[in-house]
Amino acid sequence: MKMHIDAAYRSLNKYGEELCGDKVQIRRTKDAIIAVLADGLGSGVKANILSTLTSSILSTMLEEGAALVEAVETVAKTLPVCNERKLAYSTFSVIKITDSGKASLVEFDNPPCIFVRGGKVVSLQDCSEVMECAGKNVTVSRFSVQPGDLISLVSDGVIYAGVGQALNFGWNWDNVSTWLARTSQKETSAPRLAVSLSEAVNEFYLGKPGDDSTGLILKIEPRSVLNLLSGPPVRKEDDGRMVHDFMTTPGKRIVCGGTSANIVARVLNRKVETTVNYTDPDIPPTGRIEGIDLVTEGVLTLTRVVEILRNYISKEPDSYYFRRLDEPNGAAMLAKMLLEDCTDLTVYIGKAVNPAHQNPGLPADLSIKVKLIEELCGLVQQLGKNVEKNYY
């Protein structure tokens, strides 16, 4: 069974530093995900450059098909050793997980990977071995994952959070693992868990991190298809074909737009019911059609959805972002489904021009529903999800 790996991370800069000495690279191939967490020695600019170099070499080589050990050997030979501290200039963890659930992990001087299954921390010791790569000892683990599993890679700033401040000896690996196992039962998506971990670390540091701190979360999920229909077809006689394709594909179903909802209801011989609850005056209310999971207004709602997803990608969302995502309005509900309940998006796009969107008295954005859908698809792809587009 093919699986999807949802990935998210959050980093805290050492207090007083503008750049983070940790670097995460996430790459996706046609059948796997590659994730690297590198921790440069020290902090600031030098650490940032070294961790970026390390993560870029590893992720690029693996993406191009190099063997995991070969990529690690290249980095091990490339990284110099600090003359004063006798330590490598960057530590790293790199993991590759295939869609079929085969995982390969290499760790060099980073805190051990945290593996959670069924709400319990699982040791990888039985499937791990220490190997020598270019004169450096690395730990190599090979294991299988299944839907519901959680994998976390953290930098040492996480396990030493609060040392000498809120805690005498830091948070430590055992406490972080227990916290992740417990919290993963409540925060079920990788983005939410990454935010929660980062905020917990920041609290232990009393808002002034003593080291760069990064938590990378990988959540193994079953495939979940989301079908979205928006816009009437160019030819009215294609209404039935478009709705048939939309309804016969497995997965959840969303209809965006009043005209689209009326077409679906007419073809299926069902009624459209409109709610009157305005939780956000800027977002039109949702509707209901039997057999459809969500019915929303069109352009105004899609515009807000694009904005919500763009903010997630371009900024570092916090717990406030997710509280807004949980609001009961059409835009937040659709954005939440795309972000957290979707691994594959199939869109059914009608390319007929709605005359109402050409009214010169309305904002220009109202004439570009297809463009909004295209932008939405691009953002979903940036989230690491598969997108299929069908035009009518």
C-alpha positions, 0 to 999 in steps of 0.5 A, spaced: 500 500 500 502 506 498 503 511 503 504 519 504 509 522 508 507 529 511 513 533 513 513 540 517 519 543 521 520 549 525 526 552 527 528 557 533 534 562 532 539 562 538 537 568 542 541 574 538 542 571 532 539 573 525 540 566 522 539 559 524 545 554 525 540 549 523 538 547 516 532 542 514 532 540 506 526 536 504 525 533 497 520 529 494 522 524 488 516 520 484 516 514 489 520 517 496 521 523 500 528 525 503 529 529 509 535 532 512 537 536 518 544 539 519 546 542 525 552 547 524 557 548 529 556 554 533 551 559 531 550 565 526 552 566 519 558 560 519 553 555 522 548 557 517 553 556 511 556 550 514 549 546 515 546 549 508 552 546 505 551 539 508 544 539 507 544 541 500 549 536 498 546 530 501 539 532 499 541 533 492 545 527 491 540 523 494 535 526 489 539 524 483 539 517 485 546 516 489 546 511 494 545 513 502 552 511 504 555 514 498 552 521 499 554 520 507 561 519 505 561 525 500 559 529 506 564 526 511 570 527 506 568 534 505 567 537 512 573 539 515 574 538 523 575 544 527 582 545 530 580 548 537 574 543 538 576 537 534 569 536 532 566 536 525 563 543 522 556 540 521 552 534 524 546 531 520 541 526 520 538 524 513 532 519 512 529 517 506 522 514 506 519 510 500 511 510 498 511 503 500 514 504 507 521 502 507 525 507 511 533 508 511 536 513 516 543 515 517 545 519 523 552 523 525 552 526 532 545 529 532 540 526 537 537 520 535 531 519 531 524 519 535 520 514 532 513 513 535 508 508 533 501 507 537 502 513 542 509 509 544 516 511 543 519 505 539 527 503 539 530 503 533 536 499 536 535 492 533 535 495 526 541 500 527 548 499 526 554 503 526 559 504 520 565 508 518 564 513 513 571 516 511 573 516 518 567 518 521 562 513 525 555 514 523 549 510 525 545 507 519 538 504 521 533 500 516 526 499 518 519 499 515 513 504 517 506 504 517 500 509 517 500 513 523 507 512 525 511 519 527 518 520 526 522 526 529 529 529 527 531 534 532 537 538 533 541 538 540 538 545 542 531 541 543 534 536 548 538 541 551 532 546 552 532 550 558 538 547 561 540 552 567 534 556 566 527 552 567 530 546 567 537 544 571 539 539 565 535 541 559 529 537 557 533 531 555 531 526 549 527 521 554 522 527 556 522 530 548 520 523 546 515 522 551 512 529 550 512 527 542 508 520 543 503 524 548 502 530 544 501 526 537 495 523 540 492 530 540 496 534 534 495 529 529 498 533 523 505 534 522 504 542 521 501 542 528 505 538 532 512 542 529 509 548 531 507 545 538 514 542 539 517 549 537 513 553 542 514 548 548 522 549 546 521 556 546 517 556 553 523 552 556 528 557 554 524 562 557 523 566 550 531 566 549 533 560 546 540 558 548 542 554 542 539 554 535 533 549 536 529 545 530 524 539 530 522 536 524 516 532 524 514 526 519 507 523 519 506 517 515 499 517 512 494 513 508 493 516 501 487 521 502 484 523 495 480 530 495 476 532 489 474 539 488 469 542 482 469 549 480 466 553 475 461 551 469 463 547 463 464 551 457 459 547 453 452 546 457 452 539 455 458 537 458 455 538 465 453 531 466 460 528 464 463 533 469 459 531 475 459 524 473 467 524 473 467 528 480 462 523 483 465 517 481 472 518 483 473 515 490 475 521 496 472 527 499 468 532 495 468 539 495 464 544 490 466 551 490 461 556 487 454 557 487 453 556 479 457 549 480 453 547 486 446 548 482 449 544 476 451 538 481 444 539 484 441 539 478 444 533 475 444 529 481 437 531 482 438 533 489 437 540 493 442 545 495 441 548 502 444 554 504 446 556 511 445 562 514 451 562 519 456 568 518 462 566 523 466 571 518 462 577 515 468 577 509 466 570 507 460 567 504 456 562 508 457 555 506 451 550 503 449 543 503 448 538 498 447 530 500 453 526 498 458 532 498 462 534 504 463 541 503 459 546 499 462 553 498 461 560 495 466 561 489 471 566 488 471 570 495 472 563 498 477 561 494 481 568 494 481 567 502 483 559 501 489 561 497 491 567 502 491 562 508 495 557 504 500 562 501 501 564 509 503 557 511 508 556 506 511 563 506 511 565 513 512 560 520 505 559 522 504 559 530 498 556 534 494 563 532 494 561 525 491 554 527 486 557 531 484 561 525 484 555 521 479 551 525 474 557 524 467 554 522 467 558 515 468 556 508 475 558 507 478 556 513 474 549 512 477 548 505 484 550 507 484 545 513 482 540 508 487 541 503 493 542 508 491 536 513 486 531 510 489 531 503 494 527 500 492 527 493 488 533 490 483 532 483 480 538 481 474 539 476 475 545 472 469 548 468 472 554 464 466 557 462 466 565 463 461 567 469 458 574 466 457 576 473 465 576 474 466 581 468 462 586 472 466 592 472 464 595 478 467 588 482 474 587 484 478 585 478 480 578 482 472 576 481 474 575 473 479 570 474 476 564 478 480 559 473 487 563 475 485 562 482 484 555 481 491 554 478 494 558 483 491 554 489 493 547 485 500 550 485 500 551 492 498 544 494 503 542 490 508 546 494 505 542 500 508 536 497 501 533 495 499 530 488 495 534 484 491 532 477 487 537 473 481 536 469 478 541 464 471 542 461 
